[in-house]
Amino acid sequence: MEINNRDKDDIYNLFIERVCKNDEIFINRQSLLINVNYRITDPKAEMKEKIIPEKEGFYTESPVLEINDVEKFKIALYNYVKAYVQTESRWTRNDISNNWEDIAIYGMSIIWTDATNMDFSNPIGFLNRYTDFLSQDQWEDLKEAKEANTINGVRIWKQIEESDSERETPHNYYLFTKDEEGNKIFLPSICYGIQNDKAYIYALHKIHGKGQKENLEIQNLRTFIKGRGVEPLGIATMLSFIQESKKRGIKKIVMPDNFVMQYTTKNRLKEDFLKWYYYNSQEKIEETRAKNEDILDSNHRGSLNNRLMTMFLVNKYYSTGLKFLEIPGEVSDNLTVDIQNFKLGREEKKKEDGRKKGREEER
């Protein structure tokens, strides 16, 4: 594509002018419902800028992208855009882009909806990560289904496929079984990316088979696993993904937390709907906003907690050897788990007779 005739300065200027300096980003007259704010804090830069679009409305704000090293940022942005534009996949090809520049603008815009607050402070590392998601091996051999473990007598297959453009990462990993006629029955899918010896889990979705009819084997499997507050079949996918990661030399699994722009984007979409539905009746809009804000906030937290709680349950009830290195909070935006000593199953503690122990202590 024409990207080969452009350099890092061209791509950087395209990013600043077409992505950052706008209240909304449009491609072929269609709004992406996001805006990207940036601040140059590089002491070596000739000019420091701070662009934070101000607009009356509801949830139009986005976090501020800190560009603290302009030259390194240009290189990281160029490498990411080049990999994005040159990768022919469902994740890099949306329905509204007509040429390489549209594709580049879309890729430079939508990527920030998958960034945490820490990623906005370190955008160079974030862009490098997604460049690796597009250029490093992402378990391509699993595009052909392979049989995985049998769970409670149910035969399970594992497979990966390309994600659609609205998903968090270019690939997703999923499990499925088959009914008596050979039709697939899908378990939840993990949106993931591989960077060197780390596997990043960005989402745990029910991408396939929404509303599918589950056979008796799947129903029994759901009862056998016991979700304890999360989707039981998601636990099965998580266990399989960790096992696959360890087998392939992955040392850590990282779950980024709180994709703040996904939240603001959903609120902007809801706001546009309210304005259309109530014909700009401010009283009705205000009345409905508070209710929807609580619902969106609850759904957002639920989506985040689902991944984290699934991992905690995997550790507590279904495996040994996991070591938690980081937990989302003030210090980190990530749940980071060392999986090098991971093993399926639990080591049952021997039951002790407390009365016998008491008699021995009396002697």
Salt bridges, closest charged atoms under 4 A:
GLU2 OE2 - ARG6 NH2 2.75
ASP9 OD1 - LYS74 NZ 2.79
GLU17 OE2 - LYS21 NZ 3.56
GLU24 OE2 - LYS55 NZ 3.11
GLU24 OE2 - ARG268 NH2 3.52
ASP42 OD1 - LYS44 NZ 3.34
GLU49 OE1 - LYS21 NZ 3.70
GLU66 OE2 - ARG39 NH1 2.51
ASP69 OD2 - LYS44 NZ 3.71
GLU71 OE1 - LYS8 NZ 2.99
GLU71 OE2 - LYS74 NZ 3.56
GLU88 OE2 - ARG93 NH2 3.34
GLU101 OE2 - ARG18 NH1 3.19
ASP119 OD1 - ARG129 NH2 3.38
GLU140 OE1 - LYS143 NZ 3.40
GLU140 OE1 - HIS171 NE2 3.89
ASP141 OD2 - LYS146 NZ 3.17
ASP141 OD2 - ARG248 NH2 2.82
GLU147 OE2 - ARG155 NE 2.96
GLU161 OE1 - ARG90 NH1 3.97
GLU161 OE2 - HIS208 NE2 2.59
GLU162 OE2 - LYS143 NZ 4.00
ASP164 OD1 - ARG90 NH2 2.71
GLU168 OE1 - HIS205 NE2 3.13
GLU214 OE2 - ARG222 NH2 2.48
GLU231 OE2 - ARG222 NH1 2.60
GLU244 OE1 - LYS158 NZ 2.63
GLU244 OE2 - LYS247 NZ 3.49
GLU244 OE2 - ARG248 NE 2.71
GLU271 OE2 - ARG289 NH2 2.47
GLU286 OE2 - ARG289 NH1 2.66
ASP297 OD2 - ARG301 NH1 2.32
ASP353 OD1 - ARG355 NE 3.51
